[in-house]
Amino acid sequence: MNGEKKLVVSHAPFWHDGRSIAARNYNTMLAALPAALMGLWIFGGHALGVLSLCIGTAMAWELLLNKIMKRPVSIGNGSAALTGMLLGMVLPASAPVWMVIVATFVAVVLGMVIYGGLGGNPFSPVILALAVLGVSWPLYFNYNYMLQTYDTGFAMAYPLAQLKAFGPGAVTQFSVADFLMGKQSGGIGATFGLGLIAGGLYLIVRGFIRWEISFSFLAGVLVTAWLFNASDSSAYAGPAIHLLSGYTLIGAFFLATDDSSSPVNFIPMLIYGAGAGILTVLIRNIGMYVDGVVLAILLMNVANPLIDAIRPKALGKVVNNA
Amino acid sequence: MAKTITQEFTKGLWKEIPPFRLVLGLCPVLGVTTTMENGFGMGLATTFVLVCSNVLVSMLRNIIPSKVRIACFIVVIATFVCLVELLMQAYAYQLFITLGVFIPLIVVNCIVLGRAEAFASKNKVIPSFADGLGIGIGFTLSLAALGAVREILGTGHVSIPFGPLVTLLDTSWYPAFGFMVKAPGAFIGLGLMLCLMNLVPQK
């Protein structure tokens, strides 16, 4: 009786419904599976190699660090596997082996373990790894690079790169149906719009991610892209392209909603999502980078503690004499 | 209690090695260690200022009124920074151009001011000299080490200070990890080196 814990106090966030971390992670992987399978079907064997290597090395890094730091082995809860899977889904199928290994090192070791592991990471690990890869190896981390080795039966130019280089006229060949069915170049699991939306809705319905973040992210992208398009439709593409190409969907449902790097209160979640969405389109339309999702989410991750400080005032505060 | 001169000298080389044990003077550590040569040159310039200001502050320690001591230290340090700046313009112009604004910034380097305040203003001239030299050499070694790590990972070659450029990893098969020579690479490199230093048990 004496040894029994009467009160357990832990860190925020406090969403809890009795399900374990492992259940959450495996459900998220399940939700991401349709998009990943579609990617494997489109991009073939190389994609399978990249995705498997990502999951495998992510778990291996975590196991290695667990051993080095003499912590309990934590790969069973699936967080490393999920990180590896999401990372694999945004890499190009042509990613070389060494790049995958460095990417998982950055995501798992620099992004999670050294900040104290699961729940302590200030950035979404996948986003962090993407930012590092984009800065270091733009040549290999490039979706047009795949053109050289692939014949998939549809236009293999990366829509956002086309948009950046040649203006909106260059992307009229893509229809909304193409985007939804994954007939575009991009990350292995980031092209199949329908699968990502279905996976995201599944996660929202089951309560694994918060709808506020995903929907405000998409709304931010939609409104900003629409405003740009309305102001000058010859220079800026319409909202459909911004919503359905690049990392927008996987970002909205899987990356921006990372637990420990996103806010927990209602208003902050809306600000966080909308801010990332607005920044995404701003970077795409007037910045120098092709896709703004990575840097937009990274920036909002940094701002997260500040945004999350916006909260309702506590009841019972002293009121000045009326 | 009183330490010998040798102890004052050697503590700066390992036990109190500035950026890794004291975690002071991080501005140049993060700013100029893109190559080994830059780090080494910055360390030498800082060492010169550190030794000279330590000696002078120690000489003046009974004259300087304690209320305005920080201002007096700054004047002394700034004098030697001007000196080192002019010397580098004369004899190491290329390095002077590369290091740029970080040379004048030695004035506000917390290591220099920290040693003046914490050591030189309380000790005799000879120990202050040994302290300044030890800390300075430790700082130089740390900067050169961090610079070498970042340069090798980031570009594949390493610039031996005042020597040739040695190619260790040929870029024909080594895809240079360009992230390491950019600003965030400095933080990550320094953080990982701090982590390694902390793994080594301290006596």
Contacts between the chains, C-beta under 8 A, distances in Angstrom:
chain1	res1	chain2	res2	distance
A	96	B	175	7.9
A	98	B	175	7.0
A	99	B	175	7.6
A	102	B	177	7.3
A	110	B	188	6.4
A	114	B	191	7.6
A	114	B	195	7.4
A	132	B	179	5.1
A	132	B	184	7.9
A	135	B	178	6.5
A	135	B	179	5.1
A	135	B	182	6.2
A	135	B	184	7.9
A	136	B	176	7.8
A	136	B	177	5.5
A	136	B	178	4.5
A	136	B	179	4.2
A	137	B	175	6.1
A	137	B	178	7.3
A	140	B	175	7.1
